[in-house]
Amino acid sequence: MLDHNRKIVIKDFGEPATAATLEIGTITEPSKGQILVRTSFAPVNPADINILEGRYGNLPVLPATIGTEGSGRIIATGSDVPDLDEGDHVFYLSRSDCWQDYVTCTRDQIIKLPDELPTDSSCMLKINPATAWLLLNQEDSTNPKAWIVQNAANSGVGRAVIAIAREMNLQTINLVRRGELIQPLLEAGGNIVVMDNDEGKKTALDAIGEDPVALALNAVGGESALRIMSMLSKGGTHITYGAMGKRPLKVPNSLIILKNLQLRGLWLTQWLEGAEYREIEAVYSNLCNLMLAGTLQQPVDAIFPPEDISNAIARSSENKRSGKVLLDFRTEFNK
């Protein structure tokens, strides 16, 4: 029996910083077919905030331990567990209870990672990089002469889109809401970075001339979503994968009819539930290689111990951050 399993629990949906509470429990050794992982780091994602608020697509039955992403090391395995050993580096693939010291998994619920990949990077591998990969690996993005436009370009997904697009020799137009973000994103490899307004749209379109815009990636909704949709060329595709602006997408009939645009949605959870494990492994293997090569980087804004979950959530909810907020489960239990 292992003591001091810190876990972040939600008992009632509400204000995120107060809805999440720290509890201490125990966990038993893994049985046949099970793997016990000691969490190293876990990020605070927008999905976690939405779960705390009670506004996510899949809500847990309360009370529940939460946390949509994390990574760590295997500390024990039961019998009948193939190709895994104590000390192996893994991340949680299909778990929504990652905010705890110890997670008991099955083989199909984790992905084995290169040992040299830092755990503070691997804990952010599941959601943002994979979402960016799936957004870019559409038939619409295979034309190297066609541009990709995205809003929320400074987000975790947005930065991953820039990095992966460069690796695929694709060009990006990146819309941001704050002027101080323009130069950092240009330095990160964004081809064009402009403000998310009509002037920025005009600047971008003037810069690309007659080149087509084949793909628009929307994480905001509202006017911003409509702005990047209007930049698409005939037959272009608009994919919505987030709703940061919390405003609905109202599409004029003329855009659909005259441009023959295709509107789609992408939710990583659905892809993970429907894809074969080998396909999933292949995607994450590619992403690991990009991270190890330094091509794909995910900045960290701040790190908090689990005991400081309220401040971690509060910081994660602030707009002006320089990266992800992480929970550090390597810290000693603080009674």
Backbone as numpy.savetxt, mean C-alpha at the origin, in Angstrom:
# Nx Ny Nz CAx CAy CAz Cx Cy Cz
4.35 -22.04 26.24 3.51 -20.85 26.24 4.39 -19.60 26.24
4.12 -18.66 25.35 4.86 -17.43 25.26 4.09 -16.31 25.95
4.78 -15.51 26.74 4.14 -14.42 27.46 4.26 -13.11 26.68
3.49 -12.16 27.12 3.63 -10.78 26.66 3.43 -10.63 25.15
2.32 -11.11 24.66 1.96 -10.87 23.26 1.18 -9.57 23.20
1.90 -8.49 22.89 1.23 -7.20 22.75 0.40 -7.21 21.47
-0.81 -6.74 21.55 -1.65 -6.67 20.36 -2.53 -5.44 20.42
-2.75 -4.85 19.25 -3.60 -3.67 19.14 -5.01 -4.15 18.82
-5.95 -3.77 19.67 -7.32 -4.29 19.59 -8.31 -3.15 19.39
-9.35 -3.43 18.61 -10.47 -2.50 18.49 -11.72 -3.17 19.03
-12.40 -2.46 19.92 -13.63 -2.99 20.52 -14.87 -2.29 19.97
-14.71 -1.03 19.61 -15.80 -0.26 19.01 -15.22 0.65 17.94
-15.91 0.79 16.83 -15.48 1.71 15.79 -15.67 3.15 16.26
-14.76 4.02 15.83 -14.89 5.42 16.24 -13.66 6.22 15.85
-13.30 7.20 16.68 -12.14 8.03 16.43 -10.89 7.14 16.45
-10.11 7.11 15.36 -9.02 6.14 15.26 -8.03 6.16 16.42
-7.62 7.36 16.86 -6.59 7.45 17.90 -7.06 6.90 19.24
-8.37 6.83 19.45 -8.88 6.30 20.72 -9.55 4.94 20.56
-9.90 4.57 19.33 -10.55 3.28 19.11 -9.57 2.13 19.24
-8.29 2.38 18.99 -7.26 1.34 19.09 -6.68 1.32 20.50
-6.66 0.13 21.10 -6.12 -0.01 22.44 -5.12 -1.16 22.48
-4.15 -1.07 23.38 -3.14 -2.11 23.54 -3.57 -3.09 24.62
-3.52 -4.38 24.28 -3.81 -5.43 25.25 -2.64 -6.40 25.28
-2.51 -7.12 26.38 -1.45 -8.11 26.54 -2.07 -9.49 26.66
-1.61 -10.40 25.84 -2.13 -11.75 25.87 -1.00 -12.76 25.78
-1.34 -14.01 25.59 -0.35 -15.07 25.43 -0.67 -15.82 24.14
0.28 -16.63 23.69 0.07 -17.42 22.49 0.78 -18.75 22.66
0.18 -19.80 22.15 0.74 -21.14 22.30 1.68 -21.46 21.15
2.46 -22.53 21.30 3.34 -22.99 20.25 2.52 -23.47 19.05
3.07 -23.36 17.84 2.32 -23.75 16.65 2.08 -25.26 16.60
0.91 -25.64 16.11 0.58 -27.05 15.94 0.86 -27.48 14.50
0.42 -28.66 14.12 0.68 -29.20 12.80 0.23 -28.22 11.70
1.14 -27.94 10.77 0.81 -27.07 9.65 0.85 -25.59 9.96
1.23 -25.22 11.16 1.24 -23.81 11.56 2.66 -23.26 11.69
2.76 -21.94 11.58 4.03 -21.23 11.67 3.84 -20.08 12.64
4.77 -19.91 13.55 4.71 -18.79 14.49 5.74 -17.75 14.09
5.24 -16.53 13.82 6.10 -15.44 13.36 6.17 -14.37 14.44
7.36 -13.89 14.68 7.57 -12.76 15.58 7.63 -11.51 14.73
6.66 -10.63 14.90 6.58 -9.40 14.11 7.75 -8.48 14.43
8.33 -7.89 13.39 9.37 -6.88 13.56 8.77 -5.48 13.44
8.20 -5.19 12.28 7.58 -3.89 12.04 6.22 -4.08 11.39
5.36 -3.10 11.60 4.05 -3.06 10.94 3.70 -1.61 10.67
3.33 -1.26 9.44 2.99 0.13 9.15 1.55 0.45 9.53
1.29 1.74 9.68 -0.08 2.23 9.85 -0.54 2.71 8.48
-1.50 2.00 7.90 -1.99 2.30 6.56 -3.34 3.01 6.59
-3.70 3.70 5.50 -5.05 4.28 5.43 -6.15 3.25 5.65
-5.93 2.01 5.19 -6.92 0.96 5.41 -7.12 0.70 6.90
-6.04 0.75 7.67 -6.16 0.55 9.12 -6.98 1.67 9.75
-6.74 2.90 9.31 -7.51 4.03 9.82 -8.98 3.86 9.48
-9.27 3.44 8.25 -10.66 3.24 7.83 -11.33 2.13 8.62
-10.59 1.09 8.95 -11.15 0.01 9.78 -11.51 0.54 11.15
-10.61 1.32 11.75 -10.88 1.89 13.06 -12.13 2.78 13.04
-12.32 3.46 11.92 -13.49 4.33 11.78 -14.76 3.55 11.44
-14.60 2.28 11.03 -15.75 1.49 10.60 -16.17 1.76 9.18
-15.21 2.20 8.32 -15.54 2.61 6.96 -14.80 1.80 5.89
-14.33 0.61 6.24 -13.57 -0.18 5.27 -14.47 -1.21 4.60
-13.99 -1.75 3.46 -14.78 -2.72 2.71 -15.03 -4.00 3.48
-13.99 -4.52 4.16 -14.11 -5.71 4.99 -13.86 -5.32 6.44
-14.90 -5.32 7.24 -14.76 -4.95 8.65 -14.73 -6.21 9.52
-13.86 -6.23 10.53 -13.78 -7.41 11.39 -14.94 -7.47 12.37
-15.19 -8.68 12.88 -16.14 -8.86 13.97 -15.44 -8.42 15.26
-16.05 -7.52 15.99 -15.43 -6.97 17.19 -15.72 -7.83 18.42
-14.77 -7.83 19.38 -13.46 -7.18 19.37 -12.49 -7.94 18.47
-11.51 -7.22 17.93 -10.59 -7.84 16.99 -9.21 -7.20 17.07
-8.19 -8.03 16.90 -6.84 -7.52 16.69 -6.74 -7.07 15.24
-6.14 -5.92 14.99 -6.13 -5.37 13.63 -4.71 -5.21 13.12
-4.59 -4.64 11.91 -3.29 -4.43 11.28 -3.23 -5.16 9.96
-3.21 -4.42 8.85 -3.32 -5.02 7.52 -1.98 -5.43 6.92
-0.87 -5.11 7.57 0.42 -5.34 6.94 1.50 -5.48 8.01
2.52 -6.28 7.72 3.63 -6.43 8.65 4.59 -7.51 8.20
5.76 -7.55 8.82 6.75 -8.57 8.50 7.53 -8.94 9.75
8.24 -10.06 9.68 9.00 -10.50 10.83 9.80 -11.75 10.53
10.13 -12.49 11.57 10.93 -13.70 11.47 10.19 -14.89 12.07
10.34 -16.03 11.42 9.75 -17.26 11.96 10.54 -17.67 13.19
9.82 -17.96 14.27 10.50 -18.41 15.49 10.19 -19.86 15.82
9.15 -20.43 15.19 8.83 -21.84 15.42 7.89 -22.33 14.33
7.97 -23.61 14.02 7.04 -24.22 13.07 6.53 -25.53 13.64
5.28 -25.87 13.28 4.75 -27.17 13.62 5.21 -28.18 12.58
4.70 -29.37 12.67 5.04 -30.40 11.70 4.34 -30.13 10.38
4.82 -30.74 9.31 4.23 -30.62 7.98 4.22 -29.18 7.46
5.31 -28.46 7.67 5.47 -27.13 7.09 6.65 -27.18 6.12
6.38 -27.13 4.82 7.47 -27.28 3.84 8.28 -26.01 3.66
9.52 -26.14 3.32 10.47 -25.12 2.86 10.56 -23.88 3.73
10.31 -24.01 5.01 10.46 -22.88 5.93 11.23 -23.32 7.17
12.04 -22.40 7.71 12.85 -22.70 8.89 12.80 -21.55 9.87
13.16 -21.84 11.09 13.27 -20.78 12.09 14.28 -19.73 11.60
13.93 -18.47 11.80 14.78 -17.38 11.37 14.47 -16.85 9.99
13.63 -17.56 9.21 13.29 -17.08 7.88 12.53 -15.75 7.97
12.82 -14.90 7.01 12.20 -13.58 6.89 10.94 -13.70 6.06
9.80 -13.24 6.59 8.52 -13.38 5.90 7.69 -12.11 6.10
6.69 -11.94 5.22 5.68 -10.93 5.50 4.31 -11.56 5.44
3.36 -10.93 6.15 2.00 -11.45 6.26 1.24 -11.11 4.99
0.73 -12.14 4.32 0.05 -11.96 3.06 -1.44 -11.76 3.21
-2.10 -12.67 3.91 -3.56 -12.62 4.00 -3.99 -12.61 5.46
-3.42 -11.70 6.21 -3.79 -11.51 7.61 -4.23 -10.07 7.81
-5.19 -9.88 8.68 -5.65 -8.53 9.03 -5.45 -8.27 10.52
-4.57 -9.06 11.14 -4.30 -8.94 12.58 -2.80 -8.84 12.84
-2.12 -8.04 12.02 -0.66 -7.98 12.06 -0.11 -7.14 13.20
-0.94 -6.34 13.85 -0.45 -5.46 14.92 -0.37 -6.24 16.23
0.54 -7.20 16.28 0.78 -7.95 17.50 2.18 -8.57 17.42
2.71 -8.91 18.59 4.05 -9.47 18.65 4.17 -10.79 17.91
3.19 -11.67 18.10 3.26 -13.01 17.54 2.01 -13.30 16.72
2.22 -13.83 15.50 1.10 -14.20 14.63 1.28 -15.66 14.24
0.24 -16.46 14.49 0.25 -17.86 14.09 -0.38 -17.98 12.70
0.41 -18.46 11.73 0.02 -18.46 10.32 0.02 -19.88 9.76
-0.55 -20.00 8.58 -0.36 -21.17 7.74 0.53 -20.78 6.56
1.02 -21.77 5.83 1.99 -21.51 4.77 1.48 -20.54 3.73
0.19 -20.63 3.38 -0.34 -19.77 2.33 -0.66 -18.36 2.81
-0.43 -18.07 4.08 -0.70 -16.75 4.63 0.54 -15.88 4.75
1.68 -16.39 4.30 2.92 -15.62 4.36 3.69 -15.79 3.05
4.60 -14.87 2.81 5.52 -14.96 1.67 6.94 -14.90 2.23
7.76 -15.86 1.82 9.15 -15.86 2.24 9.92 -14.81 1.46
10.79 -14.08 2.15 11.51 -12.95 1.57 13.02 -13.16 1.63
13.77 -12.46 0.79 15.23 -12.51 0.90 15.68 -12.04 2.29
16.64 -12.74 2.84 17.09 -12.41 4.19 17.69 -11.02 4.27
18.29 -10.56 3.15 18.97 -9.26 3.17 18.03 -8.08 3.03
16.76 -8.32 2.78 15.80 -7.22 2.69 15.46 -6.74 4.10
15.70 -5.48 4.44 15.45 -5.00 5.80 13.99 -5.15 6.20
13.75 -5.51 7.46 12.37 -5.72 7.91 11.57 -4.42 7.97
12.23 -3.29 8.13 11.48 -2.04 8.14 11.06 -1.63 6.74
11.63 -2.25 5.71 11.16 -2.06 4.34 10.15 -3.13 3.95
10.44 -4.37 4.32 9.57 -5.48 3.92 8.18 -5.38 4.54
8.06 -4.70 5.68 6.75 -4.59 6.31 5.79 -3.75 5.47
6.32 -2.98 4.51 5.49 -2.13 3.65 5.37 -2.70 2.24
5.74 -3.95 2.07 5.79 -4.54 0.73 4.42 -4.96 0.22
3.57 -5.40 1.09 2.32 -6.06 0.66 1.40 -5.15 -0.13
1.15 -3.93 0.33 0.02 -3.15 -0.19 0.44 -2.17 -1.28
1.23 -1.16 -0.93 1.49 -0.09 -1.90 2.28 -0.54 -3.12
3.42 -1.24 -2.96 4.15 -1.67 -4.15 3.34 -2.61 -5.03
2.61 -3.54 -4.41 1.83 -4.49 -5.20 0.69 -3.78 -5.93
0.06 -2.82 -5.27 -0.99 -2.05 -5.93 -0.44 -1.31 -7.14
0.72 -0.67 -6.98 1.35 0.04 -8.10 1.68 -0.93 -9.23
2.21 -2.09 -8.88 2.56 -3.09 -9.89 1.34 -3.50 -10.70
0.24 -3.77 -10.00 -0.98 -4.21 -10.69 -1.57 -3.08 -11.54
-1.50 -1.85 -11.05 -2.00 -0.72 -11.83 -1.25 -0.57 -13.14
0.05 -0.80 -13.10 0.88 -0.58 -14.28 0.91 -1.78 -15.22
0.63 -2.94 -14.72 0.65 -4.11 -15.57 -0.73 -4.37 -16.17
-1.23 -3.33 -16.84 -2.48 -3.40 -17.58 -2.14 -3.36 -19.07
-3.02 -3.89 -19.88 -2.79 -3.83 -21.32 -2.64 -2.38 -21.79
-3.31 -1.46 -21.09 -3.30 -0.06 -21.51 -1.94 0.61 -21.35
-1.07 0.02 -20.53 0.20 0.69 -20.23 1.37 0.10 -20.98
1.11 -0.75 -21.96 2.21 -1.41 -22.66 2.80 -0.58 -23.78
2.14 0.49 -24.19 2.64 1.36 -25.25 3.65 2.34 -24.65
4.94 2.20 -24.96 5.95 3.07 -24.34 5.82 4.53 -24.75
5.07 4.81 -25.82 4.90 6.19 -26.25 3.73 6.87 -25.54
2.92 6.08 -24.83 1.76 6.63 -24.14 2.13 7.02 -22.72
1.55 8.10 -22.26 1.82 8.61 -20.91 0.82 8.02 -19.91
1.26 7.99 -18.66 0.40 7.62 -17.53 0.25 8.86 -16.67
-0.97 9.17 -16.25 -1.21 10.30 -15.37 -1.77 9.77 -14.06
-1.32 10.34 -12.95 -1.83 9.92 -11.64 -1.96 11.12 -10.70
-2.95 11.06 -9.84 -3.05 12.02 -8.74 -2.48 11.36 -7.48
-2.42 12.13 -6.39 -1.83 11.63 -5.13 -0.44 11.04 -5.40
0.34 11.70 -6.23 1.60 11.13 -6.69 2.63 11.01 -5.57
2.45 11.71 -4.47 3.39 11.61 -3.35 3.01 10.52 -2.36
1.91 9.85 -2.60 1.50 8.77 -1.71 2.42 7.57 -1.86
2.26 6.58 -1.00 3.07 5.38 -1.10 2.89 4.69 -2.44
1.64 4.57 -2.88 1.39 3.97 -4.19 1.95 4.85 -5.30
1.72 6.17 -5.19 2.19 7.09 -6.22 3.69 7.02 -6.43
4.45 7.00 -5.35 5.91 6.91 -5.47 6.32 5.56 -6.06
5.61 4.50 -5.69 5.91 3.19 -6.25 5.59 3.15 -7.75
4.51 3.82 -8.15 4.17 3.91 -9.57 5.32 4.58 -10.34
5.85 5.67 -9.82 6.95 6.37 -10.48 8.15 5.43 -10.65
8.51 4.73 -9.58 9.69 3.86 -9.62 9.51 2.69 -10.59
8.35 2.03 -10.51 8.12 0.86 -11.36 7.95 1.28 -12.81
7.28 2.42 -13.04 7.10 2.91 -14.41 8.45 3.19 -15.06
9.37 3.79 -14.33 10.71 4.04 -14.88 11.38 2.74 -15.28
11.22 1.71 -14.45 11.81 0.41 -14.75 11.20 -0.21 -16.00
9.93 0.14 -16.27 9.22 -0.38 -17.44 9.33 0.55 -18.64
10.14 1.62 -18.51 10.32 2.62 -19.58 9.00 3.30 -19.94
8.17 3.56 -18.92 6.92 4.27 -19.10 7.06 5.67 -18.51
6.37 6.63 -19.10 6.47 8.03 -18.68 5.25 8.43 -17.85
5.51 9.21 -16.80 4.44 9.56 -15.86 4.23 11.06 -15.76
2.95 11.44 -15.69 2.52 12.79 -15.32 1.99 12.67 -13.90
2.52 13.47 -12.99 2.22 13.31 -11.57 1.61 14.58 -10.99
0.41 14.46 -10.44 -0.29 15.60 -9.86 -0.18 15.56 -8.34
0.14 16.70 -7.75 0.29 16.81 -6.31 -0.49 18.02 -5.80
-0.73 18.04 -4.51 -1.53 19.12 -3.92 -0.70 20.20 -3.24
0.62 19.95 -3.09 1.48 20.93 -2.44 2.71 21.18 -3.30
3.04 22.45 -3.47 4.14 22.82 -4.34 5.48 22.28 -3.91
5.70 22.11 -2.60 7.00 21.64 -2.13 7.27 20.17 -2.49
6.24 19.49 -3.01 6.42 18.09 -3.39 6.93 17.94 -4.82
6.90 19.00 -5.59 7.24 18.89 -7.01 8.69 18.48 -7.21
9.64 19.18 -6.62 11.04 18.88 -6.83 11.43 17.49 -6.32
10.99 17.08 -5.12 11.34 15.72 -4.67 10.84 14.63 -5.60
9.66 14.80 -6.19 9.14 13.77 -7.09 9.86 13.80 -8.44
10.29 14.97 -8.88 11.12 15.02 -10.08 12.44 14.29 -9.83
13.02 14.50 -8.66 14.27 13.83 -8.31 14.06 12.32 -8.15
12.83 11.91 -7.78 12.53 10.49 -7.63 12.27 9.81 -8.97
12.19 10.59 -10.04 12.03 9.99 -11.36 10.74 10.31 -12.08
9.89 11.14 -11.48 8.67 11.55 -12.18 9.04 12.40 -13.39
8.49 12.09 -14.55 8.83 12.84 -15.76 8.27 14.25 -15.74
7.00 14.36 -15.35 6.34 15.66 -15.22 5.63 15.66 -13.87
5.84 16.73 -13.09 5.17 16.87 -11.79 4.56 18.26 -11.74
3.25 18.33 -11.56 2.54 19.61 -11.56 1.52 19.63 -10.43
1.00 20.81 -10.17 -0.05 20.94 -9.17 -1.35 20.32 -9.66
-2.13 19.80 -8.74 -3.41 19.17 -9.07 -4.48 20.25 -9.20
-4.38 21.03 -10.28 -5.37 22.05 -10.59 -5.40 22.24 -12.10
-6.27 23.11 -12.59 -6.41 23.28 -14.04 -5.14 23.84 -14.68
-4.43 24.70 -13.97 -3.19 25.24 -14.52 -2.15 24.13 -14.66
-2.08 23.26 -13.65 -1.15 22.15 -13.73 -1.49 21.20 -14.87
-2.77 20.95 -15.06 -3.22 20.12 -16.17 -2.77 20.71 -17.50
-2.97 22.01 -17.70 -2.58 22.66 -18.95 -1.07 22.57 -19.16
-0.31 22.79 -18.09 1.15 22.72 -18.19 1.59 21.33 -18.65
0.98 20.30 -18.08 1.35 18.93 -18.44 0.99 18.61 -19.88
-0.22 18.98 -20.30 -0.65 18.68 -21.66 0.17 19.45 -22.69
0.54 20.67 -22.36 1.40 21.44 -23.26 2.77 20.75 -23.41
3.24 20.18 -22.32 4.57 19.55 -22.33 4.62 18.29 -23.16
3.53 17.51 -23.18 3.56 16.24 -23.91 3.12 16.38 -25.36
2.55 17.52 -25.71 2.15 17.75 -27.09 1.09 16.78 -27.57
1.36 16.09 -28.68 0.39 15.18 -29.28 0.50 13.75 -28.76
1.40 13.50 -27.83 1.55 12.15 -27.29 0.25 11.71 -26.60
-0.11 10.44 -26.72 -1.34 9.96 -26.07 -1.16 9.76 -24.57
-2.26 9.90 -23.84 -2.31 9.55 -22.42 -3.24 8.34 -22.32
-2.67 7.19 -22.00 -3.43 5.94 -22.09 -4.04 5.50 -20.77
-3.44 5.93 -19.65 -3.85 5.38 -18.36 -3.88 6.48 -17.31
-4.99 6.55 -16.55 -5.13 7.50 -15.45 -5.37 6.72 -14.17
-4.60 7.03 -13.12 -4.67 6.30 -11.86 -5.18 7.24 -10.78
-6.34 6.91 -10.23 -7.05 7.81 -9.32 -7.10 7.25 -7.90
-6.57 8.05 -6.97 -6.65 7.69 -5.55 -7.37 8.74 -4.73
-7.99 9.71 -5.40 -8.54 10.86 -4.69 -10.05 10.97 -4.83
-10.55 10.90 -6.06 -11.97 11.11 -6.31 -12.28 12.57 -6.56
-13.56 12.90 -6.70 -13.99 14.27 -6.88 -13.41 14.94 -8.11
-13.10 16.24 -8.00 -12.58 17.02 -9.12 -11.24 16.50 -9.61
-10.41 16.01 -8.70 -9.10 15.51 -9.09 -9.23 14.30 -10.01
-10.14 13.40 -9.68 -10.37 12.22 -10.52 -10.87 12.62 -11.89
-11.76 13.59 -11.93 -12.29 14.06 -13.21 -11.21 14.76 -14.02
-10.31 15.45 -13.34 -9.23 16.18 -14.05 -8.32 15.20 -14.79
-7.89 14.14 -14.13 -6.99 13.21 -14.82 -7.76 12.39 -15.86
-9.05 12.20 -15.64 -9.86 11.50 -16.64 -9.94 12.32 -17.92
-10.09 13.63 -17.77 -10.21 14.49 -18.94 -8.91 14.58 -19.73
-7.79 14.18 -19.12 -6.50 14.21 -19.80 -6.29 12.97 -20.67
-7.11 11.96 -20.50 -6.95 10.72 -21.26 -7.24 10.93 -22.74
-6.54 10.19 -23.57 -6.82 10.17 -25.00 -7.97 9.20 -25.27
-8.44 9.17 -26.51 -9.53 8.27 -26.87 -9.16 6.82 -26.57
-10.10 6.11 -25.99 -9.87 4.71 -25.65 -9.06 4.50 -24.40
-8.75 5.57 -23.67 -7.95 5.45 -22.46 -8.70 4.78 -21.33
-7.94 4.41 -20.31 -8.50 3.70 -19.16 -8.25 4.48 -17.88
-9.29 4.58 -17.07 -9.23 5.27 -15.78 -9.47 4.24 -14.68
-8.47 4.10 -13.78 -8.58 3.11 -12.71 -8.61 3.83 -11.37
-9.64 3.57 -10.60 -9.76 4.11 -9.25 -9.35 3.04 -8.25
-8.40 3.39 -7.37 -7.95 2.43 -6.36 -8.02 3.02 -4.95
-8.45 4.28 -4.83 -8.56 4.91 -3.52 -9.51 6.08 -3.56
-9.81 6.61 -2.39 -10.75 7.73 -2.29 -10.31 8.67 -1.17
-9.07 9.16 -1.27 -8.52 10.02 -0.22 -9.33 11.29 -0.01
-9.88 11.81 -1.10 -10.65 13.04 -1.00 -12.03 12.86 -0.42
-12.46 11.60 -0.26 -13.78 11.27 0.31 -14.91 11.96 -0.45
-14.70 12.10 -1.77 -15.74 12.69 -2.61 -16.04 11.74 -3.77
-17.30 11.63 -4.17 -17.65 10.69 -5.23 -17.13 11.13 -6.59
-17.07 10.17 -7.49 -16.64 10.43 -8.85 -17.86 10.60 -9.74
-18.05 11.83 -10.24 -19.19 12.13 -11.11 -18.66 12.33 -12.53
-19.03 11.42 -13.42 -18.45 11.38 -14.76 -19.41 11.97 -15.78
-18.99 13.01 -16.53 -19.83 13.55 -17.59 -20.05 12.50 -18.69
-21.25 12.45 -19.22 -21.55 11.49 -20.28 -20.64 11.68 -21.49
-20.27 12.93 -21.77 -19.47 13.20 -22.97 -18.12 12.49 -22.93
-17.50 12.39 -21.74 -16.20 11.73 -21.66 -16.32 10.25 -22.00
-17.39 9.64 -21.54 -17.57 8.22 -21.80 -17.91 7.97 -23.27
-18.82 8.79 -23.80 -19.31 8.56 -25.16 -18.29 8.98 -26.22
-17.81 10.22 -26.13 -16.96 10.75 -27.19 -15.55 10.20 -27.16
-15.05 9.86 -25.97 -13.69 9.33 -25.86 -13.64 7.82 -25.72
-14.80 7.22 -25.51 -14.85 5.76 -25.35 -13.91 5.29 -24.24
-13.97 5.98 -23.11 -13.09 5.65 -21.99 -13.57 4.39 -21.25
-12.62 3.72 -20.66 -12.92 2.54 -19.85 -12.68 2.90 -18.38
-13.67 2.67 -17.53 -13.55 2.96 -16.10 -13.49 1.64 -15.33
-12.47 1.53 -14.50 -12.28 0.30 -13.71 -11.96 0.65 -12.27
-12.01 -0.37 -11.44 -11.57 -0.25 -10.07 -10.52 -1.29 -9.78
-9.69 -1.05 -8.77 -8.70 -2.02 -8.34 -8.64 -2.02 -6.81
-8.82 -3.22 -6.24 -8.70 -3.40 -4.79 -7.78 -4.58 -4.58
-6.63 -4.35 -3.97 -5.63 -5.39 -3.80 -6.20 -6.61 -3.10
-7.05 -6.40 -2.12 -7.63 -7.52 -1.37 -8.32 -8.50 -2.30
-9.07 -8.00 -3.25 -9.77 -8.88 -4.19 -8.79 -9.66 -5.05
-7.71 -8.99 -5.48 -6.71 -9.69 -6.29 -6.06 -10.80 -5.48
-5.71 -10.53 -4.23 -5.08 -11.54 -3.39 -6.01 -12.73 -3.16
-7.30 -12.45 -3.07 -8.26 -13.54 -2.85 -8.47 -14.38 -4.10
-8.29 -13.78 -5.29 -8.60 -14.50 -6.52 -7.40 -15.06 -7.27
-6.21 -14.52 -7.02 -5.03 -14.96 -7.76 -4.46 -16.25 -7.17
-3.77 -17.02 -8.00 -3.10 -18.22 -7.53 -1.84 -17.81 -6.74
-1.48 -18.65 -5.77 -0.35 -18.33 -4.90 0.94 -18.13 -5.70
1.15 -18.95 -6.75 2.36 -18.80 -7.56 2.41 -17.44 -8.25
1.26 -16.97 -8.72 1.20 -15.66 -9.35 1.52 -14.57 -8.34
0.98 -14.71 -7.14 1.24 -13.74 -6.09 2.72 -13.73 -5.73
3.31 -14.91 -5.57 4.73 -15.02 -5.27 5.59 -14.34 -6.34
5.20 -14.52 -7.60 5.97 -13.95 -8.69 5.96 -12.42 -8.65
4.80 -11.83 -8.36 4.70 -10.38 -8.25 5.61 -9.86 -7.14
5.54 -10.50 -5.96 6.33 -10.02 -4.84 7.82 -10.30 -5.02
8.17 -11.34 -5.77 9.57 -11.60 -6.08 10.13 -10.46 -6.93
9.35 -10.01 -7.91 9.78 -8.87 -8.74 9.95 -7.61 -7.90
9.02 -7.39 -6.99 9.09 -6.19 -6.15 10.28 -6.25 -5.19
10.56 -7.44 -4.66 11.73 -7.59 -3.79 13.00 -7.25 -4.55
13.10 -7.72 -5.79 14.29 -7.44 -6.59 14.46 -5.94 -6.82
13.34 -5.24 -7.05 13.42 -3.79 -7.24 13.85 -3.08 -5.96
13.38 -3.58 -4.82 13.76 -2.98 -3.55 15.23 -3.24 -3.25
15.70 -4.45 -3.50 17.09 -4.78 -3.24 18.03 -3.99 -4.15
17.56 -3.70 -5.36 18.37 -2.92 -6.30 18.36 -1.43 -5.99
17.51 -1.02 -5.05 17.40 0.40 -4.72 16.48 1.17 -5.64
15.86 0.47 -6.60 14.94 1.12 -7.53 13.65 1.53 -6.85
13.15 0.69 -5.97 11.89 0.93 -5.29 12.17 1.20 -3.82
11.90 2.42 -3.40 12.14 2.81 -2.01 10.86 3.33 -1.39
10.70 3.02 -0.10 9.52 3.47 0.63 9.97 4.21 1.89
9.87 5.52 1.88 10.37 6.31 3.00 9.55 6.10 4.28
10.24 6.25 5.40 9.61 6.13 6.72 9.61 7.50 7.37
8.45 7.91 7.88 8.32 9.22 8.54 8.66 9.13 10.01
8.12 8.13 10.70 8.31 8.02 12.15 8.08 6.58 12.58
8.70 6.21 13.72 8.56 4.86 14.27 8.14 4.97 15.73
7.13 4.20 16.10 6.59 4.23 17.46 6.54 2.81 18.03
6.69 2.65 19.35 6.45 1.35 19.96 4.94 1.08 20.02
4.52 -0.16 20.15 3.08 -0.46 20.21 2.37 0.26 21.36
3.09 0.48 22.45 2.48 1.17 23.58 2.06 2.59 23.25
2.62 3.15 22.19 2.33 4.53 21.80 1.43 4.55 20.57
0.50 3.62 20.50 -0.34 3.46 19.32 -1.17 4.71 19.02
-1.64 5.41 20.04 -2.47 6.60 19.81 -1.70 7.67 19.06
-0.45 7.93 19.48 0.35 8.93 18.80 0.76 8.47 17.40
0.97 7.16 17.25 1.31 6.63 15.93 0.17 6.87 14.95
-1.05 6.63 15.39 -2.21 6.83 14.53 -2.41 8.32 14.26
-2.23 9.14 15.28 -2.39 10.58 15.09 -1.39 11.10 14.06
-0.14 10.65 14.17 0.87 11.09 13.21 0.54 10.58 11.80
0.07 9.35 11.71 -0.26 8.79 10.41 -1.41 9.53 9.74
-2.26 10.16 10.53 -3.42 10.87 10.00 -3.09 12.28 9.55
-1.87 12.75 9.84 -1.47 14.10 9.44 -1.10 14.13 7.96
-1.38 15.24 7.32 -1.14 15.37 5.88 0.33 15.52 5.53
1.04 16.35 6.24 2.42 16.66 5.89 3.37 15.68 6.56
3.47 14.49 5.95 4.41 13.48 6.41 5.43 13.21 5.31
6.56 12.65 5.70 7.60 12.34 4.73 7.67 10.85 4.41
6.68 10.10 4.84 6.67 8.66 4.59 5.68 7.97 5.51
5.86 6.66 5.65 4.96 5.84 6.46 5.30 5.96 7.95
4.29 5.73 8.77 4.48 5.58 10.21 4.52 4.08 10.50
5.54 3.65 11.25 5.71 2.24 11.56 5.55 1.98 13.05
5.03 0.79 13.36 5.03 0.28 14.72 6.20 -0.69 14.86
7.03 -0.48 15.88 8.23 -1.29 16.08 7.97 -2.32 17.18
7.71 -3.56 16.77 7.44 -4.62 17.73 8.71 -5.30 18.23
9.86 -4.82 17.80 11.12 -5.35 18.33 11.41 -4.79 19.71
10.73 -3.73 20.09 10.95 -3.10 21.38 10.56 -4.05 22.51
11.18 -3.89 23.63 10.86 -4.72 24.80 9.49 -4.37 25.36
8.84 -5.37 25.92 7.55 -5.16 26.54 7.69 -4.17 27.70
6.87 -3.11 27.63 6.91 -2.05 28.64 5.71 -2.18 29.55
5.92 -2.73 30.72 4.82 -2.99 31.66 4.20 -1.69 32.15
